[in-house]
């Protein structure tokens, strides 16, 4: 039974559009989509993904710096 459930779960995972899922749950994506010039929205997925990752890395560095007490 558990093997059957695992196979069913794997089939579901392979059927999902992961690109769409990532963009639908990303808070960074929601902010970047508000680009007044619309340049972000015209990018292909890989370019948008690189932009999201860069913003997330900067945010992580900023929060790490704040936790250490540096400014």
C-alpha distances in whole Angstrom, upper triangle without the diagonal:
4,5,5,6,9,10,11,12,14,15,17,18,20,21,23,27,27,31,31,29,31,34,33,32,34,37,40,39,40,43,44,44,47,49,52,53,49,49,46,44,46,44,41,38,39,42,41,38,40,43,40,39,43,43,40,42,45,43,42,45,47,45,45,49,49,47,49,52,54,55
4,5,5,6,9,10,10,12,14,15,16,18,20,21,25,25,28,29,26,28,31,30,29,32,35,37,36,38,41,41,41,44,46,50,50,47,47,43,42,44,42,39,35,36,39,38,35,37,40,37,36,39,40,37,38,41,40,38,41,43,41,41,45,45,43,46,49,50,51
4,5,5,6,9,10,11,12,14,15,17,18,20,24,24,27,28,26,28,31,30,29,32,35,37,36,38,41,41,41,44,46,49,50,47,46,43,41,43,41,38,34,34,38,37,34,36,39,36,35,39,40,37,38,41,40,38,42,44,42,42,45,46,44,46,49,51,52
4,5,5,6,9,10,11,12,14,15,17,19,22,23,27,27,25,27,30,29,29,32,35,37,36,37,40,41,40,43,45,48,49,46,45,42,40,42,40,37,34,34,38,37,34,37,39,36,36,39,40,37,39,42,41,39,43,45,43,43,47,47,46,48,51,52,53
4,5,5,6,9,10,11,12,14,15,17,20,21,24,25,22,24,27,26,26,28,32,34,33,34,37,38,37,40,43,46,47,43,43,39,38,40,38,35,32,32,36,34,32,35,36,34,33,37,37,34,36,39,38,36,40,42,40,40,44,44,42,45,48,49,50
4,5,5,6,9,10,10,12,14,16,19,19,23,23,21,23,26,25,25,27,30,32,31,33,36,36,36,39,41,44,45,42,41,38,36,38,36,33,30,30,33,32,29,32,34,31,31,34,35,32,33,37,36,34,37,39,38,38,41,42,40,43,46,47,48
4,5,5,6,9,10,11,12,15,18,18,22,23,21,23,26,26,25,28,31,33,32,33,37,36,36,39,41,44,45,41,41,37,36,37,35,32,29,29,33,32,29,32,34,32,31,35,36,33,35,38,37,36,39,41,40,40,43,44,43,45,48,49,50
4,5,5,6,9,10,11,13,16,17,21,21,19,22,25,24,24,26,30,31,30,32,35,35,34,38,40,43,43,40,39,36,34,36,34,31,28,29,32,31,29,32,34,31,31,35,35,33,35,38,37,36,39,41,39,40,43,44,43,45,48,49,49
4,5,5,6,9,10,11,15,15,18,19,16,18,22,21,20,23,26,28,27,29,32,32,32,35,37,40,41,37,37,33,32,33,32,29,26,26,30,28,26,29,31,28,28,31,32,29,31,34,33,32,35,37,35,36,40,40,39,41,44,45,46
4,5,5,6,9,10,13,13,17,18,16,18,21,21,21,23,27,28,27,29,32,31,31,35,36,39,40,36,36,32,31,32,30,27,24,24,28,27,24,27,29,27,26,30,31,28,30,33,33,31,35,37,35,36,39,40,39,41,44,45,45
4,5,5,6,9,12,13,17,17,16,18,21,21,21,24,27,29,27,29,32,32,31,34,36,39,39,36,35,32,30,31,30,27,24,25,28,27,25,28,30,28,28,31,32,30,32,35,34,34,37,39,38,38,42,42,41,44,47,47,48
4,5,5,6,10,11,15,15,13,16,19,18,18,21,24,26,24,26,29,29,28,32,33,37,37,33,33,30,28,29,28,25,22,23,27,25,23,26,28,26,26,30,30,28,30,33,32,32,35,37,35,36,40,40,39,42,45,45,45
4,5,5,9,9,12,13,11,13,16,16,16,19,22,23,22,24,27,27,26,30,31,35,35,31,31,28,26,27,26,23,19,20,24,22,20,23,25,23,23,26,27,25,27,30,29,28,32,33,32,33,36,37,36,39,41,42,42
4,6,8,9,12,13,12,14,17,18,18,20,24,25,23,25,28,27,27,30,32,35,35,31,31,27,26,27,25,22,19,19,23,22,20,23,25,23,23,27,28,26,28,31,31,30,33,35,34,35,38,39,39,41,44,44,44
4,7,9,12,12,12,14,16,16,18,20,24,25,22,24,28,27,26,29,31,34,34,30,30,27,25,26,24,21,18,20,23,22,20,24,26,24,24,28,29,27,29,32,32,31,35,36,35,37,40,40,40,43,45,45,45
4,6,9,9,8,11,13,13,14,16,20,21,19,20,24,23,22,26,27,30,31,27,27,24,22,23,22,19,16,18,21,19,18,21,23,20,21,25,25,24,26,29,28,28,31,33,32,33,37,37,37,39,42,42,42
4,6,5,6,9,10,11,13,15,18,19,16,18,21,20,19,23,24,27,27,24,23,20,18,19,18,15,12,14,17,16,15,18,20,18,19,22,23,22,24,27,26,27,30,31,31,32,35,36,36,39,41,41,40
4,5,5,6,9,10,11,12,16,16,14,17,20,19,18,22,23,26,26,23,22,19,18,19,17,15,11,13,16,14,12,15,17,15,16,19,20,18,21,24,23,23,26,28,27,29,32,32,32,35,37,37,37
4,5,5,6,9,10,11,14,14,12,14,17,16,15,19,20,23,23,19,19,15,14,15,14,11,8,9,12,11,9,13,14,12,14,17,18,17,19,22,22,22,25,27,27,28,31,32,32,34,36,36,35
4,6,5,6,9,10,13,14,11,13,16,15,14,17,19,22,22,19,19,15,13,15,14,12,9,12,14,12,11,15,16,14,16,19,19,18,21,23,23,23,27,28,27,29,32,32,33,36,37,37,36
4,5,5,6,9,12,13,11,13,16,16,15,19,20,24,24,21,21,18,16,18,17,15,12,14,16,14,12,16,17,14,15,19,18,17,20,22,21,22,25,26,26,27,30,31,31,34,35,36,35
4,5,6,6,10,10,9,11,14,14,14,17,18,22,23,20,19,16,15,17,15,14,11,12,14,11,9,13,13,10,12,15,15,13,16,19,18,18,22,23,22,24,27,27,27,30,32,32,31
4,6,5,9,9,6,8,11,11,10,13,15,18,19,16,16,12,11,14,13,12,9,12,13,9,9,12,12,9,12,15,14,13,17,19,18,19,22,23,23,25,27,27,28,31,32,32,31
4,6,8,10,8,8,12,12,11,14,16,20,21,18,18,15,13,16,16,15,13,15,16,13,12,16,15,13,15,18,17,16,19,21,19,21,24,24,24,26,29,28,29,32,33,34,33
4,6,9,8,9,12,13,13,15,18,21,23,20,20,17,16,19,18,18,15,17,18,14,13,16,16,12,14,17,15,14,17,19,17,18,21,22,21,23,26,26,26,29,30,31,30
4,5,5,7,9,10,11,13,15,19,20,18,18,14,14,17,16,16,13,15,15,12,11,13,12,9,11,13,11,10,14,15,14,15,18,18,18,20,23,23,23,26,28,28,27
4,5,5,7,9,10,12,14,17,19,17,18,15,15,18,18,18,16,17,17,13,13,15,13,9,12,14,11,10,14,14,12,14,17,17,16,19,21,20,21,25,26,26,25
4,5,5,6,9,10,12,15,17,15,15,12,13,16,15,16,14,15,14,10,10,12,9,6,9,10,7,7,11,11,10,12,15,15,15,18,20,20,21,24,25,24,23
4,5,5,6,9,10,14,15,13,13,9,10,13,12,13,11,13,12,8,9,11,9,7,10,12,10,10,14,14,13,16,18,18,19,21,23,23,25,27,28,28,26
4,6,5,7,10,13,15,13,14,11,11,14,15,16,14,16,15,12,13,15,12,10,14,15,12,13,16,17,15,18,20,20,20,23,25,24,26,29,29,29,27
4,5,6,8,11,13,12,13,10,11,15,15,17,16,17,16,12,13,15,12,10,13,13,10,12,15,15,13,16,19,17,18,21,22,22,24,27,27,26,24
4,5,6,9,11,9,10,7,8,12,11,14,13,14,12,9,11,12,9,8,12,12,9,12,15,14,14,17,19,18,19,22,23,23,25,28,28,27,25
4,5,8,10,7,9,6,6,10,11,13,13,15,13,10,12,14,11,11,14,15,13,15,18,18,17,20,22,22,23,26,27,27,29,31,32,31,29
4,6,9,8,10,8,9,12,13,16,16,18,16,13,16,17,14,13,17,17,14,17,20,19,18,21,23,22,23,26,27,27,29,31,31,31,28
4,6,5,7,6,8,10,12,15,16,17,15,12,15,16,12,13,16,16,14,17,19,18,18,22,23,22,23,26,27,27,29,32,32,30,28
4,5,8,9,10,12,14,17,19,21,18,15,19,19,16,17,20,19,17,20,23,21,21,25,26,25,26,30,30,30,32,34,34,33,30
4,6,8,9,10,12,16,18,19,16,15,18,18,15,17,20,19,18,21,23,22,23,26,27,26,28,31,31,31,34,36,36,34,31
4,6,5,7,9,13,14,16,14,12,16,17,14,15,19,18,17,20,23,22,22,26,27,26,28,31,31,32,34,36,36,35,32
4,5,5,7,10,13,14,11,10,14,14,12,14,17,16,16,19,21,20,21,24,25,25,27,30,30,31,33,35,36,34,31
4,5,5,9,10,11,9,7,10,11,9,10,13,13,13,16,18,18,18,21,23,23,25,27,28,29,31,33,33,32,30
4,6,8,9,12,10,8,11,13,11,12,16,16,16,18,20,21,21,24,25,26,27,29,31,31,33,35,36,35,33
4,7,9,12,10,9,13,14,13,14,17,18,18,20,22,23,24,26,28,28,30,32,33,34,36,38,39,37,35
4,7,8,6,6,9,10,10,12,14,15,16,18,20,20,22,24,25,26,28,30,31,32,34,36,37,35,33
4,6,5,6,9,10,11,12,14,16,17,18,20,22,23,24,26,27,29,30,32,33,35,37,38,37,35
4,5,5,6,9,10,10,12,14,15,16,18,20,21,22,24,26,27,28,30,31,33,35,36,35,34
4,5,5,6,9,10,10,12,14,15,16,18,20,21,23,24,26,27,29,30,31,33,35,33,32
4,5,5,6,9,10,11,13,14,15,17,19,20,21,23,25,26,27,29,30,32,33,32,30
4,5,5,6,9,10,11,12,14,15,16,18,20,21,23,24,26,27,29,30,32,31,29
4,5,5,6,9,10,10,12,14,15,16,18,20,21,22,24,26,27,29,30,29,28
4,5,5,6,9,10,10,12,14,15,16,18,20,21,23,24,26,27,29,27,26
4,5,5,6,9,10,11,12,14,16,17,18,20,21,23,24,26,27,26,24
4,5,5,6,9,10,11,12,14,15,16,18,20,21,22,24,26,25,24
4,5,5,6,9,10,10,12,14,15,16,18,20,21,23,24,23,23
4,5,5,6,9,10,11,12,14,15,17,18,20,21,23,21,20
4,5,5,6,9,10,10,12,14,15,16,18,20,21,20,19
4,5,5,6,9,10,11,12,14,15,16,18,20,19,19
4,5,5,6,9,10,10,12,14,15,17,19,17,17
4,5,5,6,9,10,11,12,14,15,17,15,14
4,5,5,6,8,10,11,12,14,15,15,14
4,5,5,6,9,10,11,12,14,14,14
4,6,5,6,9,10,11,13,11,11
4,5,5,6,9,10,11,10,9
4,5,5,6,9,10,10,10
4,5,5,6,9,9,10
4,5,5,6,6,7
4,5,5,6,7
4,5,8,10
4,6,9
4,7
4
